[in-house]
Amino acid sequence: MSLFDTSPPNIEDAFFAVEERPVGVASKQELSGFKLESKYRAIVDGERGHVFTIVTGDYRLITNKEAVEIGKLCFREVFGVDADAAMTFFNVVMPSTRSYCHLDFLDARDKGNSRPEWIPFLRITNSYNRTRSLRFDIGFCRWICRNGMIFGKQSIEFRYSHTRRDVQRTIAFQASFGTIEDLRRRFQGWIETLKQVAVESEQVPALLCKALEVSLAADRWEEADALQRLHEFVGHVRGLEARYSGELGRNAYAAFNVITDVASRPPAAIGPQSSIDKLQRRASNWAGEFAGIVNEPGFSLASYLEPVMSQARALPAFGGRQP
């Protein structure tokens, strides 16, 4: 579900039964005869019977519930507070296959009238098909609308491969900053810089495409269905721009809110629900990079956007014409 689904997220959705089952190899003569292969096991959805993957003997299955328990240790390390008292679940992103999930937990200490506009959260990522290592990332979300971003390279990050050797290690983490407050101040500095950059309404769709790496190459939008999705996407972005600029002014900070809104609730034109994590990382990377270059001598937003704007002008969706 999205960060702003009308139905409340339920963490229990991620706590379904997962099992390790033996693997059998059929004989060449008949499928009814199987020989158990002791070196391999199947990781299976215990409710649906779906096989997520085949693993070797040193694989250590970590359930989503176990991942949350490890996440509590990480939360305590990062936020300096007991997780049972402050770690509050607020979102889950999980595909229909249930092969992986992202579980997001807010710092409950930021609740109340004194709560800042953006509050930090911990994202726990786990998978049953070996596509993602167990990992923990720090992000910030705007509590009014639950737009979110993940710091990625500029965050505390924890990684584990699903092997018995790695999971048995003492839990440790690496950080590119000192404390969560250091990260909060860095992020607030980005916001203050973005507020000083004027952005015209017609520039916002191109700015979003640049930030989230949405290709506007004409051949991607040649098919009628794709072109229709692009029209809907541009109209959606313009609606968001009107809303956020009305609240925050016509500046890069309002545009950043459009970007994080789309990253947190991606329309069909730019990706499925499963792309939320990737898009939120791109939103963070863009904000940090953009805040770092706007004060450089000779910076021009028009020049910065020209490569994207030139592609946009070749597409009817950006000219307001219906396909």
C-alpha positions, 0 to 999 in steps of 0.5 A, spaced: 500 500 500 502 507 499 504 511 504 497 515 504 492 509 502 485 510 505 485 504 509 490 503 515 496 499 514 497 492 517 503 490 520 500 483 520 500 482 513 507 482 513 507 476 518 505 470 514 508 463 515 514 462 511 517 455 511 523 451 509 522 445 506 526 439 503 527 439 496 526 433 492 529 431 485 525 427 480 528 420 477 529 421 469 524 415 469 518 417 472 516 423 476 513 419 482 520 418 484 524 423 488 530 423 491 531 428 497 537 433 496 540 434 503 544 440 500 538 444 498 532 447 501 526 451 499 523 457 502 516 457 501 510 461 503 506 457 508 499 459 506 499 459 499 505 454 497 508 458 493 516 457 492 520 463 493 527 460 492 531 454 493 537 455 498 543 452 500 545 449 507 548 455 510 542 460 508 539 463 514 531 464 514 530 471 517 522 472 517 519 479 517 517 478 524 524 477 526 527 482 522 523 487 526 526 484 532 533 486 529 530 493 527 528 494 534 536 494 536 537 498 530 532 503 532 535 504 539 542 505 536 540 510 532 534 514 536 537 513 543 531 511 546 527 504 547 524 501 541 518 498 545 516 505 547 518 510 541 518 505 535 511 506 531 509 502 525 506 507 520 507 503 513 508 497 509 510 496 502 509 489 499 508 486 492 502 481 491 507 475 491 510 477 498 517 476 496 519 482 500 517 488 504 519 494 506 516 496 513 517 503 516 517 505 523 516 512 526 519 515 532 513 516 536 517 522 540 515 526 535 508 526 536 504 532 539 503 539 538 511 540 538 512 535 532 516 538 527 514 538 519 519 532 517 520 526 522 525 521 521 523 514 520 526 507 520 525 502 514 526 495 515 527 491 508 527 484 508 526 478 502 524 471 502 527 470 494 534 473 496 533 479 492 534 484 498 539 483 504 536 484 510 537 492 511 535 498 515 535 505 512 533 512 515 528 516 512 524 523 513 517 523 512 512 530 512 507 528 517 502 532 514 501 528 508 506 522 509 511 524 503 517 520 504 524 520 502 530 515 504 537 518 505 541 512 502 548 513 501 548 519 506 544 515 512 545 510 517 545 503 513 545 496 516 546 490 511 546 482 512 546 477 507 541 471 509 547 466 511 548 463 518 555 466 518 553 473 517 547 473 522 551 470 527 555 476 527 554 482 533 550 487 530 553 493 527 552 499 523 556 504 519 554 512 518 556 517 514 554 522 520 554 523 527 547 522 530 540 523 528 540 530 530 546 531 525 542 528 519 536 532 521 540 539 521 543 537 514 536 535 512 533 542 514 539 545 511 537 542 504 530 545 506 532 552 507 536 552 501 530 549 497 525 555 499 530 560 496 530 558 489 524 560 485 521 555 480 515 557 475 509 552 475 511 550 468 518 547 470 515 543 476 514 537 471 521 537 468 524 538 475 520 532 477 522 528 471 530 530 472 529 528 480 526 521 479 530 519 473 523 519 468 525 518 461 522 523 456 525 520 450 519 520 445 520 513 443 518 511 450 511 514 449 509 512 442 504 507 444 497 510 445 496 507 452 503 510 454 501 516 451 495 516 455 499 514 462 503 520 460 498 525 459 495 523 466 501 523 469 503 530 467 496 532 469 497 529 476 503 533 477 500 539 475 495 538 480 500 537 486 504 543 484 498 547 484 496 544 491 503 545 494 505 552 491 499 554 494 501 552 501 508 553 500 510 558 495 513 557 488 519 555 490 524 548 490 521 546 496 514 546 494 517 542 488 520 537 492 514 536 496 511 534 489 517 530 488 516 526 494 509 525 493 510 522 487 515 518 489 511 515 495 505 514 491 507 513 484 503 513 478 502 508 473 506 512 468 513 512 472 513 505 476 509 500 480 508 500 487 514 496 488 518 502 486 517 506 492 523 505 495 527 506 489 524 513 487 524 515 495 532 514 494 532 518 488 528 524 491 533 524 497 539 524 492 536 530 488 535 534 494 542 534 496 545 535 490 540 540 488 541 544 494 549 543 493 549 546 486 544 552 486 549 557 490 554 555 485 556 561 481 553 562 474 547 557 476 541 557 472 535 553 473 533 554 466 540 551 464 539 546 469 532 544 466 534 545 459 535 538 456 529 535 460 525 541 457 527 540 450 524 533 451 518 535 454 516 540 449 517 534 443 511 531 447 504 533 446 502 531 454 506 537 456 503 542 451 496 540 454 493 537 448 490 530 448 492 524 445 
